[in-house]
Every structure is written in C-alpha cells, then in structure tokens.
Amino acid sequence: LQYLSGFGNEHVSEDPRCPGALPEGQNNPQVCPYGLYAEQLSGSAFTCPRPTNKRSWLYRILPSVCHKPFKPLEEGHLTHDWDEIEPDPNQLRWKPFEIPKAPQNKMDFVSGLHTLCGAGEPRGRNGIAVHIFVCNTSMTDRCLYNSDGDFLIVPQQGKLLITTEFGKMLVEPNEICVIQQGMRFSVEVFGETRGYILEVYGAHFELPDLGPIGANGLANPRDFLVPVAWYEDRQVPGGYTVISKYQGKLFAAQQDYSPYNVVAWHGNYTPYKYHLEKFMVINAVAFDHADPSIFTVLTAKTTRAGVALADFVIFPPRWGVANNTFRPPYYHRNCMSEFMGLIKGHYEAKEEGFQPGGGSLHSMMTPHGPDADCFEKASKAKLEPERVADGTMAFMFESSLSLAVTKWGLQTSNRLDKNYYKCWEPLKSHFNP
C-alpha cells in the first residue's frame, strides 16, 4: 500500500491505471476525462474561512446518488439515547470486552459496534460518543458512512484493512485512523478484532496548537498518511448495501455497483492514519508532573478557546527524570470527562485490573488517581532516570462534556468491574503532626 504524507494537505491522486483522470485547471468540466462523473464531498460549510474549509473532488465511474431508498436497519448496539439509564458518577472500569467467536456468531465491523458512553446530540451538531467494536469477519459487499460526525478508530487487537472512496489503508494496533464525516468505508479483518472509537459531532480533529513548545513537537504533520486513489469497476447484481449512520441510527440502501469507483480525487478532506510511535514526547525534566495535555495527538475544538469537545491523548514510552517528585499521575478531580483505554502493556498507575481491550471512565469531578500499590512504590522509589511505560500504550478520550454511560455499558455487556473502587481502599493516612 502507498500513502501520501501530511496532515490537512491539499492532496492530488489518481489511479495509475487511468493517467490524466484528474481534470486540468478546473473542478467540474463539461465532460470529465474517461467519461467520469465529478462529485464534491464537503466537510465544512462553503463559506468557512479558508484555514477551516474542507472539501474534496472525486471523479468516479457513477455518482454516489445512484442507489435505492434508505430503509431502517436494526443492527448492533448503537445509540445516542443518554437517558436510557440513570446517571452513575462512580469511577467505572471495564474488563476486556468480549469478542464473539466465529463461525457460531459471525459479526463484522458494523454489527460489532457498541456505544459505551457519550453526550450531546447529532442533530444539534454538538457532542461525542465512545464506541467499542468487536468483530470476527470482514464486511462483504457493504460499506458504512457516518452522516453524524467523524470516527477516530483505535484498533487494539487485530489489524484493519480499510477500503475507502479515496483508497486503502492498513491500520494495525498502535496506529489510529480517522474516517471523516460522509466518507464511505469497509473494514476487512483477519481474525478476532477489537478496538475503540471516538466519534465527534460538529467538529473535525485538528493538531493541537504548540504555543511555547515552538514549531515542532508532539504529532508532526508529515507523519499522517493519506491513501492513494484506487478504484474497482465492479457490478454487484445481488446488491451492494450502503449503510448510513444518520441521527444516531442505521439505515441501509441497495445499489448494484461498488462504491469504490473513484478513479481520481483531489482536495484536503480525506481519511488518514497515524502511527503512535511517531509521537515526539515532551516531558518534565526538572521537577513535578506535567499535565497530560502535553500528550495530545489530536483535538476537536469548541468555540471556547482552549476547551476541547474531545482530545485524543496517549501515554507513550518515555523517560522519567523529575527530581523530588511523585512521578506517576497525581490524584485528580477534573471538570473534564476522561475515558481511558489500553492498547498493550500495563498502565503505570494501575498495573493490575486495567487490561488491554478494557477501559475506564472517570466522570466530571469524580476523584481518581494511582491505586494504593502504585502510591506506596512510587513514594519510596529511588529517584533515578528510568524508562516509563516501555511496551505499553494507553490512551485517553477527554471531553468537556459530561458523559452518560449506556445500558449496554453498565449492564448488558457484563464487563463492568464492580470491585474497581477497592483498589483505593488500602490507601492509609501518613499524617504525622
């Protein structure tokens, strides 16, 4: 697979089987090369300022309008009904989410989507949702597109071969990808597969501002990869299913051809992927513990300066060198909501109980921090330069919204760790007046 490099760049790509497929000097000629149809995909209002204006032009064998009417599709555990169960302000932790076994229970990416928590409302274009996906089979002759917002996909077990209208991406654990609003995609898997999704309504992900860090650091723009154009001119007489996530529900329409018939495209509104090992870690090198915002990979901003609708934050391998400092994460009460997941390894603040493929949610102003064992060890440790989190990758979806947990998350999944609170019970007073 080949990729184009750069975050938010104005990219140009055409399938090498059809050289010259991109029109020269204009977007919408009377007759396109090779008899293709021109179609614009807009990711922002036409009148957005140029720095935030997102759109791409696709040159395809048939326009995407050629399909039968959409009908409701009852499948999966997707929801944006945040009132289906009473709120729960407790510290919540989930054991690894179970992957169904094939062939007894075949489940693809769409049927394996489960909403865990969220807030806001897609019709109002303001909100987020956290989903878990578990699957064991590939999507066959069906694709999905999200009318509500963007998907940030974090595979934890099993690699994903994602076919999009823009081309193909292979996304493996320790990589992420973003499929932006309206982009059609299918997911091929190679066995039991699991991961996390952060969905945002009403904003797109951006690179965080660097401020006094300077021009370089954190996630560098050149490390984001965009697929190159690839098309198939394939008829599907039995019917190809196009699934739309629209206002929080799924709808399906039939068409008799593959949607991946884009021969060429250009623009700045694309899917993309990123390898988390490329992240340039910034850390405290004298004393104290820097806030986790220094580990932000991507952010979806609100209209309030510095307040994110959602941040994607990672805790990568790094050096710990701070003097006279309790080095693990500090005890904390936060006006933001924090969902954490673990891709691999052991998270430093809770080496037991928080497992790859599981998760935790610390809601607004709910106290949290290192477990008792971590506190005792770190309080007595000899402070030498040390490697932190080697072989580990934990992440956080942080939001300024107060997240509600779904019935599936609290009950149906049967993965909630009801003994989570006990990890803090051994904490004892060291007060000595």
C-alpha positions, 0 to 999 in steps of 0.5 A: 500500500502507498500513502501520501504524507501530511496532515490537512494537505491539499492532496492530488491522486489518481489511479495509475491505471487511468493517467490524466483522470484528474481534470486540468485547471478546473473542478467540474468540466463539461465532460470529465476525462474517461467519461467520469462523473465529478462529485464534491464531498464537503466537510465544512460549510462553503463559506468557512474561512479558508484555514477551516474549509474542507472539501474534496473532488472525486471523479468516479465511474457513477455518482454516489446518488445512484442507489435505492431508498434508505430503509431502517436497519436494526443492527448492533448496539448503537445509540445516542439515547443518554437517558436510557439509564440513570446517571452513575458518577462512580469511577467505572472500569471495564474488563476486556470486552468480549469478542464473539467467536466465529463461525457460531456468531459471525459479526463484522465491523458494523454489527460489532459496534457498541456505544459505551458512553457519550453526550450531546446530540447529532442533530444539534451538531454538538457532542461525542460518543465512545464506541467499542467494536468487536468483530470476527469477519470482514464486511462483504459487499457493504460499506458504512458512512457516518452522516453524524460526525467523524470516527477516530478508530483505535484498533487494539487487537487485530489489524484493519484493512480499510477500503475507502472512496479515496483508497486503502489503508492498513491500520494495525494496533498502535496506529489510529485512523480517522474516517471523516464525516460522509466518507464511505468505508469497509473494514476487512479483518483477519481474525478476532478484532477489537478496538475503540472509537471516538466519534465527534459531532460538529467538529473535525480533529485538528493538531493541537496548537504548540504555543511555547513548545515552538514549531515542532513537537508532539504529532508532526504533520508529515507523519499522517498518511493519506491513501492513494486513489484506487478504484474497482469497476465492479457490478454487484447484481445481488446488491451492494448495501450502503449503510448510513449512520444518520441521527444516531441510527442505521439505515441501509440502501441497495445499489448494484455497483461498488462504491469504490469507483473513484478513479481520481480525487483531489482536495484536503478532506480525506481519511488518514492514519497515524502511527503512535510511535511517531509521537515526539514526547515532551516531558518534565525534566526538572521537577513535578508532573506535567499535565497530560495535555502535553500528550495530545495527538489530536483535538476537536475544538469548541468555540471556547478557546482552549476547551476541547469537545474531545482530545485524543491523548496517549501515554507513550514510552518515555523517560522519567527524570523529575527530581523530588517528585511523585512521578506517576499521575497525581490524584485528580478531580477534573471538570473534564470527562476522561475515558481511558483505554489500553492498547498493550502493556500495563498502565503505570498507575494501575498495573493490575485490573486495567487490561488491554481491550478494557477501559475506564471512565472517570466522570466530571469531578469524580476523584481518581488517581494511582491505586494504593500499590502504585502510591506506596512504590512510587513514594519510596522509589529511588529517584533515578532516570528510568524508562516509563511505560516501555511496551505499553500504550494507553490512551485517553478520550477527554471531553468537556462534556459530561458523559452518560454511560449506556445500558449496554455499558453498565449492564448488558455487556457484563464487563463492568468491574464492580470491585474497581473502587477497592483498589483505593481502599488500602490507601492509609493516612501518613499524617504525622503532626 
